[in-house]
C-alpha cells in the first residue's frame, strides 16, 4: 500500500537528510554501474567461448528470441 506521510522538521535538517540520502543513492548507483560493467565483460567472454565452440548453430544475441 502506498500512502502519504507528513513529518514536521526544520528546513536545514530536511536538507541535510536529503543530501545524505542523495550521497547514499549515488554510491549505490556507482556500485551497481561497476557491477553491471563487470557482468557485461564476463558475458562477452562467455559468448566468445560459446560461439567458438558451437559456431553459428546458437544465437546468444539479446532481442532475437521468439516469444510464445
N, C-alpha and C positions, 0 to 999 in steps of 0.2 A: 504494500500500500504506500502510495506517495502522498505526502501531505506538506503542510507549511508549518513553519515554526518561527516564532519571534523571540529574539533574545536581546535584551537591553544591555548594551555595553558602550563604553566610551569610544569615540571615533579613533583615537590613537591605538587603543587596544585592538579594535577591529582591523585596522590597517596592518598592525604588527602580525596579527594572526593570519591575515590573508597573505602577507609577504612570506611568512613561514611556510604556509601550505603550498604556495607557488614554488618555493625552493624545493620542497619535498617532491612535488609532482614533476618538476623539471629534472630532478635527479633520477626519479623512476623512469621518466621518458628516455633519458640518456642511456640508462642501463638496458632498457628494452630495445632501443635502437642498436646498441652494441651487440646484444644477443641476437637480434634479427640478422645483423651483418654476418656474424659467425655461422648462423644456421644456413643462410643463403650460400656461404662459401662451402660449407660441408655438403649441402645439397648438390651444388655444382660438381664437386669432386665425385660424389656418388653417381651422379648422372653420367659423367665421363666414363667411370668404370663400367657401368651397366651398358652404355652404348658400345663401348669397346668389346664387351663380352657378347652382347646379343645383336649388335648392329641395328639395322632399321626394322627389325621384327618387333620392337617395342616402341611405345610412344610415351615419353615422360614429360612432355610439354604441358604447361598449365592451360586450361581453357579448351583443350581439344578432346575432352572426354564426352562420351554420349550420355544423355540423361534419359531415364525411363519415365 
